[in-house]
């Protein structure tokens, strides 16, 4: 069984900073909760590979899967207006 407190950082799956940041937040929350990827994936109903893709900011993952992962970690996803640069 893998260690949820593992510190190894994987390579981001995309260049999209927003997806990478979201994935990092979800991964950190999972690790802080002491949950391994396989267990969370099973709870949510996605493959471990899909969860890995989400946690590394990969593109092409269906939004309902990302939301399901967030909800399983007791998180809500909110969109807020960007600050305008003057």
N, C-alpha and C positions, 0 to 999 in steps of 0.2 A: 504494500500500500504506500502511496506517495505521501510526502510531508507537505501539509498545507502552508507551512511557514517558510517554504523554500524561497530563497532570495534571488534565484537566477532570473534575469530579465530576458525574455525572448525578443526576437526581432519584430518590429511592427509589421503588420500584414499589409499596410497601405501607407500612403503619404498624407492621408486625410487626418489632420491634427485632431479634429473633433471626435472622430471615431476611435483614434488611438487613446485619447484622454478618457473617453467613456469606457473603453475596454479596460484601461488601467484601474479606473475607479471600481468597476465591477469585480475585477480580479482581486483587488486589495480587500474589498468588502468580504468576498468569499473566503480569502485566507484569514482575515481577522475573525471570521465566524467559525474557523476551524473546519471548513468544508472542503473536501477534495473535488476536483473537476468531475470525476466520474459520478460521484453521488449527486452533485447539483444537476448535472446533465440528465441523469435518470429521473430526478424529481420533476424537472421542467419538461421532459419529453423530447429532448434533443440529443444528438450524438455528442460524445466528448469532443470530437473534431470540430463540430459547429461551435461549441462553447469556447474551445481554444481560439477559433477564428474571431469570435466576438471579443474575447479578452485581449486579442492582439490588434484590434482595430480593423479587422478585415472588412472588405466591402462585399456586397452581394448577399448578406444575411437578411432574411425576412424580419421586418420590424416587430412582428408579433412574438418572434423568438427572443429578440433583445428585451422586449417589455416583460416577457415571461421570466427571463433570468433576473431582471431587476426586481420584479415583484417577489420572486422566491427569496431574494435577499432583503426583503422589506424596504425596498427603494421605489420611489416614483420617479418617472422621467418628466421633467418640465422643460418647456421652451420659454426663454426669456428674451426680450428684445436686446439686440446688440447695442452697446454704447457707441454713439456716433463720434467720430473723430473730427474735432474742429480744427 
